[in-house]
Amino acid sequence: MNAFKELGKYSSLLYQALRSSTEFSTYRKNLFHELVKVGYDSVPIIILVGIFTGSVMTLQSAYQLQFAFIPLSTIGAIVSESILIELAAVISGLVLAGKVGARVATELGTMRVSEQIDALESMGFNSVSFLVVPRVLAGVMMFPVLYIVASIFGIGGGLAAGYFSGTVPPADFLMGARMYFYPWNVVFGFTKSFVFGFIITSVACYKGFFAKGGAEGVGKSTTEATVLGCIYILLADFVLAALLL
């Protein structure tokens, strides 16, 4: 029963957010700030994750295929396609569930337990439009951009790791990446990034918006937002793969 109750509250919040999305003048300023926080402020960690993910993929692929007597270009194909179709979206999503999700849940949770949300509503503000809508929209809009950044630096990191380690020449790496490139993999990665952005921000907003119990309650809501965000990302990844591949 508690699970159905939580699902009902979550669905109700999303419905209110959808209805409030037309009140652009209410959340316009907050949306700009959230785009910066979700997107621009996350670029450094996404670059770091992308570079090391691509580098490790290249080294591990070269190690596993060193006695398989296959062309070196295969390593470039494996690394680039793995990053585009899976790793750039999923690993970035898991990292951002901790960075973005925790921040959103903490901010809204602190506002809830300190009665700032109640004060907004008492002054006639639509708290959902003012606080929830810009955060969810920022996640949906900026996560695909971060997916592009993760993909570019992931493939670049794999290329650089192959060159500096002497395992894969850049020409062979790029030849394999081009030979086995499928545009649908990019579309699939974009689709996952949209879904992951929505999941992380909406779950974090829900947990923070309904937080209670003072500082301990805020900490609990932040932890739950991060953990549930990671779980739902993995679940959504499986569902999308089953439906679209």
N, C-alpha and C positions, 0 to 999 in steps of 0.2 A: 504493500500500500504506500509506503514511503517513496518507493521508486516512481510510482504513478503520480504521486503528489508533486515530486520534484520535476517530473516531465511536464506536468500541467503548468507549473509556475514558469518553467523555462519557455514553453510554447507561448504562454500568455505574454511574457516579456518580449519575445520575438514579434508577436503580433502587434503589440504596442509600438515597437520600434519601426515595423513596416508602415503602420499608419502615420507615424510621426516623421517619416522620411521626407514628406512633402514640405515640412516646416524648415526650409533651407535657411531662412534668416536666423533661426534659433541656434543652429549648430554650425553655421558657416565658419566662424572664427575658430571654434574648437576643432573642426575638421582639419583646418590647415595645420594647427599645432600637432594633431595626432598623425597626420601624414609625415611630418618631420620626425616625430618620436618613433613611429613604427618603421618608417622607411629609411630616412637618412641616418638616424642614429644606429640602425642595425647593420648598415653596410660594412663596417670594419669586421664584425664577428662573422658575417656571411662570407666575406672575402677570405678570411682565415680558414673557415670551415671548408670552403670550396677548394682552396689550394691544397690543403693537406689531404682531403678526401681523394682528389684526383691523383696526387703523388703516391699515396698508399696503394690505390687501385692499380697504378702502373707497375709499381715494384712487385706487388703480389701477383699480378697477372704474368709478368715476366718470369717470376720464380716458378709458378705452376706450369708454365708452358715451355720451359727451357729445354726439356727433353722430348717435346711433342713433335718436333720437326715440321712446324707450321710457319708460314710467313710472319715476320715481325709486324707487318701491318695489321695483323689480327688483334694485337694488343691495343692499338689505337682505336679499332672498332669496338672492342669490349669496353674500354674505359669511357669513350665518348657516349656510346649508347646507354651504358649503365648510369652515367651521370644525368643524361637528358631525361631518361624515362623513369628514374627512381631516386637516385641519391641526392640530386640537387634539390628536389622538392621535399623528400622525407626527412633527410638529416637536417636541412635548414628549418623545416617545420618543428622538429623536436627541439632544436636549439632555441627557436623563437617562442616555443611554448613556455620555456623557462624565462626568457628575457621579457617578451611582450606580455604574455599571459600573466605572469607574476606581477608585473608593474600595474597592469590594468586592474587586476583583482585587488591589489593593495590600495590603489588610489580610491576606487569606489568603496571598498570596505571601510577605509578610514573615514570617508565622507559619511557613510551610513552610520557608523557607531558614534561619530561626533555630531550627529544630527544635522549635518550640512544639507543632506538631501531633503530632510523634512523641512528645513528652512526654505529651500528653493521652492518646494511644492506649496508651502504656506504663502509665498509671495506670488503665486500664480504661474510659476515656471513649469513647463513640461519637463520633468527630470529625465525621462527616457529620451526625449529628443535632444536635450542638452548634454547628456552624459553618455548614453549608450550608443545612439545612432552614429555619432562621429567616430567612435572607436571601432565599431564593426565595419563601417565603410572604409576606414583607413586600412584595416586588415585586408579587406577584399581587394582594394585598389593597389596596395603596396606589395603584397606577397608575390604577385606575378613578376613585379620588377625585381624583387630580391631573388626570385628563381632564375631570372636572366643573369643576374650578377653571379650567382652561385655556379651556373652552368659555364659561363665564360671563364671564370677563374678556376673552376674544377678541371676543365679540359686543358686550360693553360698550365695548371700545376702538373697535370699528368704528362704533358709534352715536355715541360722543363725537367721533371724527375727522370723521364726516359733519357733525355739528352745528357744531363749531368752525371747520371749513374752509368752511362754507356750501354744501357740495355736496349734502347729503341732509338734509332735516328729520327730526327724530326720529320724527314721526308716520308719515312715509312709510317710513322704515327698518323700524319695528316692524310696519307693515302688511304689507310684503313678507315679513318673517321669519315672521309668523304664517300668511300665506296659503299659503306653500309649505313649511310645516313638515310633515315626515313622521316619525312615531315610530320607524320602522325605522332611520332614519339614526342616531338616538341608540343604539339597540340595537347597530348595526354599530360605532359608535365605542367602546362599552363592550367589545364582543368584541375589538376590536383592542387596546385598552388592557390587557386581561387577557393576551393573547398577548405583547404587547411587554414587559410586566412580567416574564413568565416567561422570555422570551428573554434580556433584558438581565442579569437576576440569575443565571440558570443558567449562561450562557456565562462571566460574570465569575467565578462560583464555580469553575467548571471550570478556567479559566486560572490562577486564583490557587492553587487547591488542589494543582495539579500543577506549580507553578513550581519552577525549579531554576536554579542558577548564581549565587547571591548577589544583590547589588544590581542588577547588569545583568540577571539573569534576571527579577527582580521588575518592572523597567522594561519589559522585553520582554513579559511576560505582561499588564501593564496596557495597553500599546499594542494588543496583539492583542485583548484583551477589548473595548476601545472600538471598534476598527475592525470586528471581526466582529459586534459588537452592532448597529452602524449598518447593515451589509450585510444581516444577517438580518432587521432591521426592515423594510427596503425590500422584501426578498424576500417576507416574510410579508404585507406590505401588498398586494402584487400577487396572491398566492395567495388571500387572504381576499376581495379584491374580485372575483376570477374566480369564486369559489365561492358567495359570499353576495349579490352584487348582480345 
